[in-house]
Amino acid sequence: MEREWQLQEAKGNFSQLIKRAANGDAQTVTVHGKPTAVVVSAEEYARLTRRKGKLSSALLRPELDVGDHDFTRSRDTGRNIKL
């Protein structure tokens, strides 16, 4: 069960917050009523940050139809300024 903690409450109950996160329940910490941080298990963090492959591999997939994308560059050279 996801829970929202005020910062002071999170500090006072840090071990309980960590145990809940370790059990797979994301824990949100708020400061002045605004969500500021989320504590998740190490396993969930690893899953979220795991690379899913190389960009070059994705671009070389045969099912990627180049006709579906516009790869042209803008010829705009920017603004003229006087120094």
PDB file of N, CA, C and O in Angstrom:
ATOM      1  N   MET A   1       0.839  -1.178   0.000  1.00  0.00           N
ATOM      2  CA  MET A   1       0.000   0.000   0.000  1.00  0.00           C
ATOM      3  C   MET A   1       0.885   1.244   0.000  1.00  0.00           C
ATOM      4  O   MET A   1       1.692   1.442   0.908  1.00  0.00           O
ATOM      5  N   GLU A   2       0.727   2.070  -1.017  1.00  0.00           N
ATOM      6  CA  GLU A   2       1.522   3.293  -1.095  1.00  0.00           C
ATOM      7  C   GLU A   2       1.089   4.247   0.009  1.00  0.00           C
ATOM      8  O   GLU A   2      -0.093   4.365   0.331  1.00  0.00           O
ATOM      9  N   ARG A   3       2.065   4.912   0.568  1.00  0.00           N
ATOM     10  CA  ARG A   3       1.784   5.823   1.670  1.00  0.00           C
ATOM     11  C   ARG A   3       2.481   7.142   1.432  1.00  0.00           C
ATOM     12  O   ARG A   3       3.560   7.178   0.841  1.00  0.00           O
ATOM     13  N   GLU A   4       1.887   8.209   1.877  1.00  0.00           N
ATOM     14  CA  GLU A   4       2.484   9.532   1.786  1.00  0.00           C
ATOM     15  C   GLU A   4       2.919   9.958   3.186  1.00  0.00           C
ATOM     16  O   GLU A   4       2.141   9.890   4.138  1.00  0.00           O
ATOM     17  N   TRP A   5       4.159  10.393   3.297  1.00  0.00           N
ATOM     18  CA  TRP A   5       4.741  10.785   4.582  1.00  0.00           C
ATOM     19  C   TRP A   5       5.166  12.249   4.526  1.00  0.00           C
ATOM     20  O   TRP A   5       5.742  12.691   3.532  1.00  0.00           O
ATOM     21  N   GLN A   6       4.887  12.992   5.575  1.00  0.00           N
ATOM     22  CA  GLN A   6       5.478  14.316   5.717  1.00  0.00           C
ATOM     23  C   GLN A   6       6.933  14.094   6.105  1.00  0.00           C
ATOM     24  O   GLN A   6       7.254  13.083   6.729  1.00  0.00           O
ATOM     25  N   LEU A   7       7.810  15.011   5.751  1.00  0.00           N
ATOM     26  CA  LEU A   7       9.239  14.830   5.970  1.00  0.00           C
ATOM     27  C   LEU A   7       9.559  14.513   7.428  1.00  0.00           C
ATOM     28  O   LEU A   7      10.321  13.585   7.699  1.00  0.00           O
ATOM     29  N   GLN A   8       9.003  15.251   8.353  1.00  0.00           N
ATOM     30  CA  GLN A   8       9.279  15.010   9.779  1.00  0.00           C
ATOM     31  C   GLN A   8       8.826  13.609  10.192  1.00  0.00           C
ATOM     32  O   GLN A   8       9.517  12.919  10.942  1.00  0.00           O
ATOM     33  N   GLU A   9       7.674  13.204   9.701  1.00  0.00           N
ATOM     34  CA  GLU A   9       7.145  11.869  10.006  1.00  0.00           C
ATOM     35  C   GLU A   9       8.053  10.792   9.399  1.00  0.00           C
ATOM     36  O   GLU A   9       8.312   9.765  10.026  1.00  0.00           O
ATOM     37  N   ALA A  10       8.532  11.037   8.178  1.00  0.00           N
ATOM     38  CA  ALA A  10       9.429  10.080   7.513  1.00  0.00           C
ATOM     39  C   ALA A  10      10.726   9.932   8.292  1.00  0.00           C
ATOM     40  O   ALA A  10      11.247   8.825   8.427  1.00  0.00           O
ATOM     41  N   LYS A  11      11.252  11.043   8.807  1.00  0.00           N
ATOM     42  CA  LYS A  11      12.480  10.990   9.600  1.00  0.00           C
ATOM     43  C   LYS A  11      12.276  10.151  10.859  1.00  0.00           C
ATOM     44  O   LYS A  11      13.120   9.326  11.208  1.00  0.00           O
ATOM     45  N   GLY A  12      11.167  10.364  11.527  1.00  0.00           N
ATOM     46  CA  GLY A  12      10.895   9.656  12.776  1.00  0.00           C
ATOM     47  C   GLY A  12      10.576   8.186  12.603  1.00  0.00           C
ATOM     48  O   GLY A  12      10.753   7.394  13.528  1.00  0.00           O
ATOM     49  N   ASN A  13      10.110   7.821  11.426  1.00  0.00           N
ATOM     50  CA  ASN A  13       9.712   6.434  11.160  1.00  0.00           C
ATOM     51  C   ASN A  13      10.482   5.870   9.968  1.00  0.00           C
ATOM     52  O   ASN A  13       9.941   5.111   9.165  1.00  0.00           O
ATOM     53  N   PHE A  14      11.741   6.251   9.869  1.00  0.00           N
ATOM     54  CA  PHE A  14      12.534   5.892   8.701  1.00  0.00           C
ATOM     55  C   PHE A  14      12.604   4.382   8.475  1.00  0.00           C
ATOM     56  O   PHE A  14      12.468   3.924   7.340  1.00  0.00           O
ATOM     57  N   SER A  15      12.811   3.613   9.525  1.00  0.00           N
ATOM     58  CA  SER A  15      12.930   2.162   9.340  1.00  0.00           C
ATOM     59  C   SER A  15      11.619   1.566   8.816  1.00  0.00           C
ATOM     60  O   SER A  15      11.642   0.651   7.993  1.00  0.00           O
ATOM     61  N   GLN A  16      10.487   2.074   9.284  1.00  0.00           N
ATOM     62  CA  GLN A  16       9.199   1.581   8.799  1.00  0.00           C
ATOM     63  C   GLN A  16       9.003   1.975   7.325  1.00  0.00           C
ATOM     64  O   GLN A  16       8.502   1.180   6.530  1.00  0.00           O
ATOM     65  N   LEU A  17       9.395   3.185   6.973  1.00  0.00           N
ATOM     66  CA  LEU A  17       9.301   3.650   5.593  1.00  0.00           C
ATOM     67  C   LEU A  17      10.131   2.749   4.680  1.00  0.00           C
ATOM     68  O   LEU A  17       9.668   2.345   3.614  1.00  0.00           O
ATOM     69  N   ILE A  18      11.359   2.434   5.101  1.00  0.00           N
ATOM     70  CA  ILE A  18      12.246   1.575   4.312  1.00  0.00           C
ATOM     71  C   ILE A  18      11.675   0.166   4.188  1.00  0.00           C
ATOM     72  O   ILE A  18      11.722  -0.420   3.107  1.00  0.00           O
ATOM     73  N   LYS A  19      11.144  -0.381   5.262  1.00  0.00           N
ATOM     74  CA  LYS A  19      10.559  -1.729   5.208  1.00  0.00           C
ATOM     75  C   LYS A  19       9.405  -1.790   4.222  1.00  0.00           C
ATOM     76  O   LYS A  19       9.290  -2.747   3.457  1.00  0.00           O
ATOM     77  N   ARG A  20       8.547  -0.772   4.234  1.00  0.00           N
ATOM     78  CA  ARG A  20       7.416  -0.751   3.303  1.00  0.00           C
ATOM     79  C   ARG A  20       7.892  -0.652   1.863  1.00  0.00           C
ATOM     80  O   ARG A  20       7.363  -1.320   0.975  1.00  0.00           O
ATOM     81  N   ALA A  21       8.904   0.194   1.639  1.00  0.00           N
ATOM     82  CA  ALA A  21       9.450   0.323   0.282  1.00  0.00           C
ATOM     83  C   ALA A  21      10.080  -0.993  -0.163  1.00  0.00           C
ATOM     84  O   ALA A  21       9.911  -1.408  -1.310  1.00  0.00           O
ATOM     85  N   ALA A  22      10.803  -1.646   0.737  1.00  0.00           N
ATOM     86  CA  ALA A  22      11.450  -2.922   0.419  1.00  0.00           C
ATOM     87  C   ALA A  22      10.428  -4.005   0.079  1.00  0.00           C
ATOM     88  O   ALA A  22      10.734  -4.933  -0.670  1.00  0.00           O
ATOM     89  N   ASN A  23       9.226  -3.891   0.620  1.00  0.00           N
ATOM     90  CA  ASN A  23       8.156  -4.856   0.337  1.00  0.00           C
ATOM     91  C   ASN A  23       7.440  -4.549  -0.974  1.00  0.00           C
ATOM     92  O   ASN A  23       6.471  -5.220  -1.329  1.00  0.00           O
ATOM     93  N   GLY A  24       7.919  -3.530  -1.694  1.00  0.00           N
ATOM     94  CA  GLY A  24       7.344  -3.240  -3.000  1.00  0.00           C
ATOM     95  C   GLY A  24       6.337  -2.118  -3.015  1.00  0.00           C
ATOM     96  O   GLY A  24       5.726  -1.855  -4.051  1.00  0.00           O
ATOM     97  N   ASP A  25       6.147  -1.445  -1.887  1.00  0.00           N
ATOM     98  CA  ASP A  25       5.189  -0.351  -1.825  1.00  0.00           C
ATOM     99  C   ASP A  25       5.940   0.982  -1.878  1.00  0.00           C
ATOM    100  O   ASP A  25       6.656   1.329  -0.939  1.00  0.00           O
ATOM    101  N   ALA A  26       5.781   1.720  -2.964  1.00  0.00           N
ATOM    102  CA  ALA A  26       6.451   3.015  -3.091  1.00  0.00           C
ATOM    103  C   ALA A  26       5.960   3.943  -1.985  1.00  0.00           C
ATOM    104  O   ALA A  26       4.773   3.971  -1.661  1.00  0.00           O
ATOM    105  N   GLN A  27       6.896   4.704  -1.409  1.00  0.00           N
ATOM    106  CA  GLN A  27       6.577   5.619  -0.319  1.00  0.00           C
ATOM    107  C   GLN A  27       6.916   7.046  -0.758  1.00  0.00           C
ATOM    108  O   GLN A  27       8.049   7.327  -1.149  1.00  0.00           O
ATOM    109  N   THR A  28       5.933   7.939  -0.691  1.00  0.00           N
ATOM    110  CA  THR A  28       6.115   9.319  -1.112  1.00  0.00           C
ATOM    111  C   THR A  28       6.392  10.192   0.100  1.00  0.00           C
ATOM    112  O   THR A  28       5.698  10.102   1.112  1.00  0.00           O
ATOM    113  N   VAL A  29       7.409  11.036  -0.007  1.00  0.00           N
ATOM    114  CA  VAL A  29       7.748  11.976   1.068  1.00  0.00           C
ATOM    115  C   VAL A  29       7.400  13.370   0.577  1.00  0.00           C
ATOM    116  O   VAL A  29       7.772  13.759  -0.530  1.00  0.00           O
ATOM    117  N   THR A  30       6.679  14.127   1.414  1.00  0.00           N
ATOM    118  CA  THR A  30       6.268  15.473   1.044  1.00  0.00           C
ATOM    119  C   THR A  30       6.975  16.511   1.904  1.00  0.00           C
ATOM    120  O   THR A  30       7.323  16.258   3.057  1.00  0.00           O
ATOM    121  N   VAL A  31       7.177  17.687   1.313  1.00  0.00           N
ATOM    122  CA  VAL A  31       7.708  18.838   2.032  1.00  0.00           C
ATOM    123  C   VAL A  31       6.740  19.983   1.779  1.00  0.00           C
ATOM    124  O   VAL A  31       6.488  20.356   0.633  1.00  0.00           O
ATOM    125  N   HIS A  32       6.206  20.531   2.848  1.00  0.00           N
ATOM    126  CA  HIS A  32       5.194  21.595   2.763  1.00  0.00           C
ATOM    127  C   HIS A  32       4.009  21.159   1.905  1.00  0.00           C
ATOM    128  O   HIS A  32       3.445  21.958   1.157  1.00  0.00           O
ATOM    129  N   GLY A  33       3.638  19.887   2.018  1.00  0.00           N
ATOM    130  CA  GLY A  33       2.474  19.355   1.315  1.00  0.00           C
ATOM    131  C   GLY A  33       2.697  18.980  -0.142  1.00  0.00           C
ATOM    132  O   GLY A  33       1.775  18.501  -0.803  1.00  0.00           O
ATOM    133  N   LYS A  34       3.903  19.189  -0.652  1.00  0.00           N
ATOM    134  CA  LYS A  34       4.183  18.866  -2.047  1.00  0.00           C
ATOM    135  C   LYS A  34       5.027  17.601  -2.130  1.00  0.00           C
ATOM    136  O   LYS A  34       6.026  17.487  -1.419  1.00  0.00           O
ATOM    137  N   PRO A  35       4.652  16.648  -2.982  1.00  0.00           N
ATOM    138  CA  PRO A  35       5.476  15.449  -3.164  1.00  0.00           C
ATOM    139  C   PRO A  35       6.882  15.845  -3.586  1.00  0.00           C
ATOM    140  O   PRO A  35       7.060  16.577  -4.559  1.00  0.00           O
ATOM    141  N   THR A  36       7.883  15.360  -2.855  1.00  0.00           N
ATOM    142  CA  THR A  36       9.262  15.760  -3.095  1.00  0.00           C
ATOM    143  C   THR A  36      10.160  14.583  -3.450  1.00  0.00           C
ATOM    144  O   THR A  36      11.090  14.729  -4.244  1.00  0.00           O
ATOM    145  N   ALA A  37       9.891  13.430  -2.873  1.00  0.00           N
ATOM    146  CA  ALA A  37      10.717  12.256  -3.122  1.00  0.00           C
ATOM    147  C   ALA A  37       9.856  11.009  -3.034  1.00  0.00           C
ATOM    148  O   ALA A  37       8.821  10.986  -2.369  1.00  0.00           O
ATOM    149  N   VAL A  38      10.314   9.974  -3.723  1.00  0.00           N
ATOM    150  CA  VAL A  38       9.651   8.676  -3.649  1.00  0.00           C
ATOM    151  C   VAL A  38      10.708   7.648  -3.305  1.00  0.00           C
ATOM    152  O   VAL A  38      11.758   7.592  -3.945  1.00  0.00           O
ATOM    153  N   VAL A  39      10.436   6.839  -2.301  1.00  0.00           N
ATOM    154  CA  VAL A  39      11.353   5.779  -1.887  1.00  0.00           C
ATOM    155  C   VAL A  39      10.793   4.472  -2.429  1.00  0.00           C
ATOM    156  O   VAL A  39       9.651   4.104  -2.154  1.00  0.00           O
ATOM    157  N   VAL A  40      11.628   3.774  -3.208  1.00  0.00           N
ATOM    158  CA  VAL A  40      11.239   2.480  -3.771  1.00  0.00           C
ATOM    159  C   VAL A  40      12.297   1.448  -3.401  1.00  0.00           C
ATOM    160  O   VAL A  40      13.394   1.806  -2.973  1.00  0.00           O
ATOM    161  N   SER A  41      11.975   0.196  -3.561  1.00  0.00           N
ATOM    162  CA  SER A  41      12.935  -0.872  -3.262  1.00  0.00           C
ATOM    163  C   SER A  41      14.098  -0.816  -4.240  1.00  0.00           C
ATOM    164  O   SER A  41      13.979  -0.265  -5.334  1.00  0.00           O
ATOM    165  N   ALA A  42      15.221  -1.392  -3.833  1.00  0.00           N
ATOM    166  CA  ALA A  42      16.395  -1.451  -4.710  1.00  0.00           C
ATOM    167  C   ALA A  42      16.066  -2.239  -5.971  1.00  0.00           C
ATOM    168  O   ALA A  42      16.546  -1.904  -7.054  1.00  0.00           O
ATOM    169  N   GLU A  43      15.260  -3.272  -5.841  1.00  0.00           N
ATOM    170  CA  GLU A  43      14.861  -4.080  -6.999  1.00  0.00           C
ATOM    171  C   GLU A  43      14.060  -3.244  -8.002  1.00  0.00           C
ATOM    172  O   GLU A  43      14.293  -3.320  -9.208  1.00  0.00           O
ATOM    173  N   GLU A  44      13.119  -2.449  -7.496  1.00  0.00           N
ATOM    174  CA  GLU A  44      12.310  -1.601  -8.362  1.00  0.00           C
ATOM    175  C   GLU A  44      13.170  -0.518  -9.019  1.00  0.00           C
ATOM    176  O   GLU A  44      12.997  -0.213 -10.199  1.00  0.00           O
ATOM    177  N   TYR A  45      14.084   0.051  -8.260  1.00  0.00           N
ATOM    178  CA  TYR A  45      14.992   1.062  -8.810  1.00  0.00           C
ATOM    179  C   TYR A  45      15.832   0.465  -9.942  1.00  0.00           C
ATOM    180  O   TYR A  45      16.000   1.093 -10.987  1.00  0.00           O
ATOM    181  N   ALA A  46      16.354  -0.732  -9.738  1.00  0.00           N
ATOM    182  CA  ALA A  46      17.151  -1.400 -10.770  1.00  0.00           C
ATOM    183  C   ALA A  46      16.309  -1.639 -12.024  1.00  0.00           C
ATOM    184  O   ALA A  46      16.790  -1.454 -13.142  1.00  0.00           O
ATOM    185  N   ARG A  47      15.066  -2.047 -11.838  1.00  0.00           N
ATOM    186  CA  ARG A  47      14.176  -2.285 -12.969  1.00  0.00           C
ATOM    187  C   ARG A  47      13.913  -0.988 -13.741  1.00  0.00           C
ATOM    188  O   ARG A  47      13.913  -0.980 -14.972  1.00  0.00           O
ATOM    189  N   LEU A  48      13.691   0.097 -13.012  1.00  0.00           N
ATOM    190  CA  LEU A  48      13.378   1.373 -13.645  1.00  0.00           C
ATOM    191  C   LEU A  48      14.572   1.987 -14.374  1.00  0.00           C
ATOM    192  O   LEU A  48      14.391   2.708 -15.356  1.00  0.00           O
ATOM    193  N   THR A  49      15.771   1.712 -13.912  1.00  0.00           N
ATOM    194  CA  THR A  49      16.961   2.329 -14.500  1.00  0.00           C
ATOM    195  C   THR A  49      17.723   1.400 -15.437  1.00  0.00           C
ATOM    196  O   THR A  49      18.738   1.803 -16.005  1.00  0.00           O
ATOM    197  N   ARG A  50      17.260   0.180 -15.606  1.00  0.00           N
ATOM    198  CA  ARG A  50      17.935  -0.782 -16.475  1.00  0.00           C
ATOM    199  C   ARG A  50      17.856  -0.312 -17.929  1.00  0.00           C
ATOM    200  O   ARG A  50      16.805   0.119 -18.404  1.00  0.00           O
ATOM    201  N   ARG A  51      18.965  -0.405 -18.605  1.00  0.00           N
ATOM    202  CA  ARG A  51      19.002  -0.053 -20.026  1.00  0.00           C
ATOM    203  C   ARG A  51      18.271  -1.124 -20.807  1.00  0.00           C
ATOM    204  O   ARG A  51      18.391  -2.313 -20.511  1.00  0.00           O
ATOM    205  N   LYS A  52      17.538  -0.715 -21.774  1.00  0.00           N
ATOM    206  CA  LYS A  52      16.748  -1.653 -22.557  1.00  0.00           C
ATOM    207  C   LYS A  52      17.409  -1.979 -23.891  1.00  0.00           C
ATOM    208  O   LYS A  52      16.788  -2.587 -24.762  1.00  0.00           O
ATOM    209  N   GLY A  53      18.652  -1.582 -24.048  1.00  0.00           N
ATOM    210  CA  GLY A  53      19.376  -1.831 -25.284  1.00  0.00           C
ATOM    211  C   GLY A  53      20.014  -0.551 -25.778  1.00  0.00           C
ATOM    212  O   GLY A  53      19.843   0.517 -25.191  1.00  0.00           O
ATOM    213  N   LYS A  54      20.742  -0.675 -26.851  1.00  0.00           N
ATOM    214  CA  LYS A  54      21.437   0.467 -27.419  1.00  0.00           C
ATOM    215  C   LYS A  54      20.526   1.199 -28.400  1.00  0.00           C
ATOM    216  O   LYS A  54      19.705   0.585 -29.082  1.00  0.00           O
ATOM    217  N   LEU A  55      20.682   2.502 -28.459  1.00  0.00           N
ATOM    218  CA  LEU A  55      19.922   3.294 -29.407  1.00  0.00           C
ATOM    219  C   LEU A  55      20.237   2.859 -30.834  1.00  0.00           C
ATOM    220  O   LEU A  55      19.341   2.781 -31.675  1.00  0.00           O
ATOM    221  N   SER A  56      21.501   2.577 -31.105  1.00  0.00           N
ATOM    222  CA  SER A  56      21.884   2.176 -32.464  1.00  0.00           C
ATOM    223  C   SER A  56      21.169   0.887 -32.880  1.00  0.00           C
ATOM    224  O   SER A  56      20.785   0.736 -34.040  1.00  0.00           O
ATOM    225  N   SER A  57      20.993  -0.024 -31.952  1.00  0.00           N
ATOM    226  CA  SER A  57      20.284  -1.271 -32.261  1.00  0.00           C
ATOM    227  C   SER A  57      18.824  -0.993 -32.590  1.00  0.00           C
ATOM    228  O   SER A  57      18.260  -1.583 -33.512  1.00  0.00           O
ATOM    229  N   ALA A  58      18.221  -0.090 -31.831  1.00  0.00           N
ATOM    230  CA  ALA A  58      16.816   0.248 -32.082  1.00  0.00           C
ATOM    231  C   ALA A  58      16.651   0.915 -33.441  1.00  0.00           C
ATOM    232  O   ALA A  58      15.684   0.644 -34.154  1.00  0.00           O
ATOM    233  N   LEU A  59      17.591   1.786 -33.804  1.00  0.00           N
ATOM    234  CA  LEU A  59      17.492   2.485 -35.086  1.00  0.00           C
ATOM    235  C   LEU A  59      17.747   1.571 -36.278  1.00  0.00           C
ATOM    236  O   LEU A  59      17.298   1.863 -37.387  1.00  0.00           O
ATOM    237  N   LEU A  60      18.459   0.472 -36.065  1.00  0.00           N
ATOM    238  CA  LEU A  60      18.767  -0.445 -37.150  1.00  0.00           C
ATOM    239  C   LEU A  60      17.744  -1.574 -37.312  1.00  0.00           C
ATOM    240  O   LEU A  60      17.908  -2.447 -38.164  1.00  0.00           O
ATOM    241  N   ARG A  61      16.697  -1.554 -36.499  1.00  0.00           N
ATOM    242  CA  ARG A  61      15.673  -2.596 -36.610  1.00  0.00           C
ATOM    243  C   ARG A  61      15.033  -2.555 -37.987  1.00  0.00           C
ATOM    244  O   ARG A  61      14.710  -1.475 -38.483  1.00  0.00           O
ATOM    245  N   PRO A  62      14.844  -3.704 -38.612  1.00  0.00           N
ATOM    246  CA  PRO A  62      14.256  -3.716 -39.955  1.00  0.00           C
ATOM    247  C   PRO A  62      12.819  -3.208 -39.976  1.00  0.00           C
ATOM    248  O   PRO A  62      12.372  -2.699 -41.004  1.00  0.00           O
ATOM    249  N   GLU A  63      12.096  -3.329 -38.894  1.00  0.00           N
ATOM    250  CA  GLU A  63      10.702  -2.874 -38.894  1.00  0.00           C
ATOM    251  C   GLU A  63      10.579  -1.367 -38.742  1.00  0.00           C
ATOM    252  O   GLU A  63       9.476  -0.827 -38.826  1.00  0.00           O
ATOM    253  N   LEU A  64      11.699  -0.676 -38.519  1.00  0.00           N
ATOM    254  CA  LEU A  64      11.678   0.780 -38.436  1.00  0.00           C
ATOM    255  C   LEU A  64      11.611   1.337 -39.850  1.00  0.00           C
ATOM    256  O   LEU A  64      12.567   1.214 -40.616  1.00  0.00           O
ATOM    257  N   ASP A  65      10.503   1.939 -40.189  1.00  0.00           N
ATOM    258  CA  ASP A  65      10.299   2.476 -41.538  1.00  0.00           C
ATOM    259  C   ASP A  65      10.745   3.930 -41.562  1.00  0.00           C
ATOM    260  O   ASP A  65      10.127   4.788 -40.931  1.00  0.00           O
ATOM    261  N   VAL A  66      11.816   4.202 -42.288  1.00  0.00           N
ATOM    262  CA  VAL A  66      12.362   5.554 -42.364  1.00  0.00           C
ATOM    263  C   VAL A  66      11.330   6.520 -42.929  1.00  0.00           C
ATOM    264  O   VAL A  66      11.359   7.708 -42.606  1.00  0.00           O
ATOM    265  N   GLY A  67      10.438   6.045 -43.748  1.00  0.00           N
ATOM    266  CA  GLY A  67       9.409   6.900 -44.333  1.00  0.00           C
ATOM    267  C   GLY A  67       8.454   7.473 -43.299  1.00  0.00           C
ATOM    268  O   GLY A  67       7.756   8.449 -43.575  1.00  0.00           O
ATOM    269  N   ASP A  68       8.414   6.889 -42.133  1.00  0.00           N
ATOM    270  CA  ASP A  68       7.518   7.364 -41.077  1.00  0.00           C
ATOM    271  C   ASP A  68       8.087   8.555 -40.315  1.00  0.00           C
ATOM    272  O   ASP A  68       7.386   9.157 -39.502  1.00  0.00           O
ATOM    273  N   HIS A  69       9.353   8.908 -40.567  1.00  0.00           N
ATOM    274  CA  HIS A  69      10.021   9.950 -39.790  1.00  0.00           C
ATOM    275  C   HIS A  69      10.609  11.014 -40.703  1.00  0.00           C
ATOM    276  O   HIS A  69      11.006  10.729 -41.833  1.00  0.00           O
ATOM    277  N   ASP A  70      10.661  12.236 -40.204  1.00  0.00           N
ATOM    278  CA  ASP A  70      11.251  13.344 -40.946  1.00  0.00           C
ATOM    279  C   ASP A  70      12.612  13.645 -40.338  1.00  0.00           C
ATOM    280  O   ASP A  70      12.692  14.165 -39.226  1.00  0.00           O
ATOM    281  N   PHE A  71      13.686  13.322 -41.059  1.00  0.00           N
ATOM    282  CA  PHE A  71      15.032  13.519 -40.550  1.00  0.00           C
ATOM    283  C   PHE A  71      15.717  14.737 -41.180  1.00  0.00           C
ATOM    284  O   PHE A  71      16.934  14.883 -41.065  1.00  0.00           O
ATOM    285  N   THR A  72      14.962  15.603 -41.838  1.00  0.00           N
ATOM    286  CA  THR A  72      15.563  16.774 -42.458  1.00  0.00           C
ATOM    287  C   THR A  72      15.954  17.797 -41.403  1.00  0.00           C
ATOM    288  O   THR A  72      15.301  17.920 -40.367  1.00  0.00           O
ATOM    289  N   ARG A  73      17.031  18.533 -41.679  1.00  0.00           N
ATOM    290  CA  ARG A  73      17.506  19.567 -40.765  1.00  0.00           C
ATOM    291  C   ARG A  73      16.962  20.920 -41.183  1.00  0.00           C
ATOM    292  O   ARG A  73      16.785  21.197 -42.370  1.00  0.00           O
ATOM    293  N   SER A  74      16.707  21.733 -40.220  1.00  0.00           N
ATOM    294  CA  SER A  74      16.274  23.090 -40.488  1.00  0.00           C
ATOM    295  C   SER A  74      17.450  23.886 -41.047  1.00  0.00           C
ATOM    296  O   SER A  74      18.576  23.746 -40.568  1.00  0.00           O
ATOM    297  N   ARG A  75      17.203  24.709 -42.046  1.00  0.00           N
ATOM    298  CA  ARG A  75      18.255  25.551 -42.630  1.00  0.00           C
ATOM    299  C   ARG A  75      18.369  26.889 -41.895  1.00  0.00           C
ATOM    300  O   ARG A  75      19.188  27.729 -42.268  1.00  0.00           O
ATOM    301  N   ASP A  76      17.565  27.092 -40.868  1.00  0.00           N
ATOM    302  CA  ASP A  76      17.613  28.325 -40.083  1.00  0.00           C
ATOM    303  C   ASP A  76      18.961  28.419 -39.386  1.00  0.00           C
ATOM    304  O   ASP A  76      19.368  27.499 -38.676  1.00  0.00           O
ATOM    305  N   THR A  77      19.657  29.543 -39.593  1.00  0.00           N
ATOM    306  CA  THR A  77      20.985  29.709 -38.985  1.00  0.00           C
ATOM    307  C   THR A  77      20.931  30.524 -37.705  1.00  0.00           C
ATOM    308  O   THR A  77      21.979  30.844 -37.144  1.00  0.00           O
ATOM    309  N   GLY A  78      19.771  30.861 -37.238  1.00  0.00           N
ATOM    310  CA  GLY A  78      19.649  31.610 -35.996  1.00  0.00           C
ATOM    311  C   GLY A  78      19.478  33.103 -36.247  1.00  0.00           C
ATOM    312  O   GLY A  78      19.232  33.525 -37.377  1.00  0.00           O
ATOM    313  N   ARG A  79      19.609  33.883 -35.208  1.00  0.00           N
ATOM    314  CA  ARG A  79      19.417  35.327 -35.306  1.00  0.00           C
ATOM    315  C   ARG A  79      20.717  36.041 -35.641  1.00  0.00           C
ATOM    316  O   ARG A  79      21.802  35.598 -35.264  1.00  0.00           O
ATOM    317  N   ASN A  80      20.592  37.142 -36.348  1.00  0.00           N
ATOM    318  CA  ASN A  80      21.735  38.010 -36.581  1.00  0.00           C
ATOM    319  C   ASN A  80      21.825  38.982 -35.411  1.00  0.00           C
ATOM    320  O   ASN A  80      20.836  39.619 -35.049  1.00  0.00           O
ATOM    321  N   ILE A  81      22.995  39.092 -34.828  1.00  0.00           N
ATOM    322  CA  ILE A  81      23.183  40.022 -33.709  1.00  0.00           C
ATOM    323  C   ILE A  81      24.389  40.894 -33.975  1.00  0.00           C
ATOM    324  O   ILE A  81      25.324  40.484 -34.664  1.00  0.00           O
ATOM    325  N   LYS A  82      24.367  42.094 -33.430  1.00  0.00           N
ATOM    326  CA  LYS A  82      25.500  43.004 -33.547  1.00  0.00           C
ATOM    327  C   LYS A  82      26.189  43.066 -32.207  1.00  0.00           C
ATOM    328  O   LYS A  82      25.542  43.223 -31.172  1.00  0.00           O
ATOM    329  N   LEU A  83      27.487  42.944 -32.225  1.00  0.00           N
ATOM    330  CA  LEU A  83      28.254  43.000 -30.986  1.00  0.00           C
ATOM    331  C   LEU A  83      28.940  44.343 -30.850  1.00  0.00           C
ATOM    332  O   LEU A  83      29.637  44.584 -29.865  1.00  0.00           O
TER     333      LEU A  83
END
